[in-house]
Amino acid sequence: MKKIISLLLLFLCSTLVLFSQNKVGINTATPDSTLTVAGSTNVTANLKVGNNLSLPTYPITRDNSAATFPSNMLYTDALGNLLSAPSKQRVNHVLVKSATDFPAASGGIITLTSGTLYEVNGTIVLTDKINLNGCYLIGRDANNDKLIYTPGSGELFTGTKGGTIRSLTLVANTTGSKLFNLDMTVTENLIVRDAIIASCKNVGLVKGGYITFFSVINYAGNSNGITYQDNANLLLDNTAWFPTNSGTFEKLTGTFDIIEKLGGFSQPMLATAGVAVDVTGITTINEGATLKNTAFMGTGTRINGTFSKKWEVESPGIATEKDDVSTGNLYLSSIVNTIFSGVDVPTKVLGTTVAASLFRVTSPSNNRLTYDGTKSKRFQVIASLSVTAQAANKYFSFYVVKNGVILPESKQAMRLSSGVDKGSVTLSCTILLNANDYIEIWAENNSDNSYVTLETLNLAIK
């Protein structure tokens, strides 16, 4: 088998060499551009290597004229593959081994040639800025392929254009320098992935653009982190912020359509004034924001600011905040008589209530809890109350009411035998609430129009 494979490889290599010369011949000193067999009327066009590999037979005329095979093409039955002449070296590809392999700088800015892939090989020290201009800027090994910006001011990546940065170590380690200072137009995309961002005095600012995507980034030894501002779609995937970083790691400011931060970890330390995520500068989130499965550790500040109801937050080390855990409670603080206009006429029970433990639930008025989330949610409603009646032998019914409509499944009834009796009842039901739906507790007198007095009330939804 090894002999067969060796013969096959030798044959294929020889074939590629012959094809690259574009002139191959058998029994002729002057072959043309096709495989030519001449000088014999008894030529077989079937080639076998060992017992397993064969090449198909091509028709050959049985005269002294040349027989030709298809140009630059070879079929093998055993492998079932098509081998063609070697492809040409790819175009629009620049191997960067020194700063001089980049386009010449103009006004201190290297503007990459549009549509070109720049492959960094080794460590490149730069004193000029780079305008990505929509290009690919990549390495093959982030541990060894590096871009280091050394001036004491300015930034490595500048301008209004995005692009793709991949498999590189990026450094801007001089006081006064930044790694990014981008203000992208609304149609631009910036993708940074599989990279190491290390020892920067300031990772800098990424502003604007349509998609900003940072994925599998190792941040280490940076004095100040990165600010994302007014990015339409901000996607942060498996970014790792080690405790060697200082200051605020990720700061979000301005207006966003979508924010997604998924996976990875962040470990701010008190000794370096570390802050993992700062959301105090966000003014608007148009669609929604997600922070999930990012592990927060360390002694520093994990979250600076408050998440709005647009967020879904579920990560180890910080509180879960999402519509699914919305909850609210209210209780009675002062007593008021509830007056009925007639028999079996439902009326909202009266009294002054105080709200407590509200999350994405509000209490805009007495005896009312309003759902303040963004997605429909099914709640469990539990209400416990005690009442006294104006007169003896009165029958009352109590209900949970949604948006002014009685929920019959919640009905509970009681009889008070005297005017001094205190009766207790518990209401319970499951209810679907949309944004701004509300619930209240109502009662009706099934005997007459004498009043009832609410002595206690505790209403909770979760």
Secondary structure, 3 states (H helix, E strand, C coil): CHHHHHHHHHHHHHHHHHHHHCCEEECCCCCCCCEEECCCCCCCCCEEECCCEEECCCCCCCCCCCEECCCCEEECCCCCCEEECCCCCCCCEEEECCHHHCCCCECCEEECCCCCEEEECCEEEECCEEECCCCEEECCCCCCCEEEECCCCCEEEEECCCEEEECCEEEECCCCCEEEEEEECCCCEEEEEEEEEECCCCCEEEEECCEEEEEEEEEECCCCCEEEECCCEEEEECCEECCCCCCEEEEEEEEEEEEEEECCEECCCHHHCCEEEEEEEEEEEEEEEEEECCEECCCCEEEECCCCCCEEEECCCCCCECHHHCEEEEEEEEECEECCCCCCCCEECCEEEEEEEEECEECCCCCCEEECCCCCEEEEEEEEEEEEECCCCEEEEEEEEECCEEEEEEEEEEEECCCCCCEEEEEEEEEEECCCCEEEEEEEECCCCCCEEEEEEEEEEC
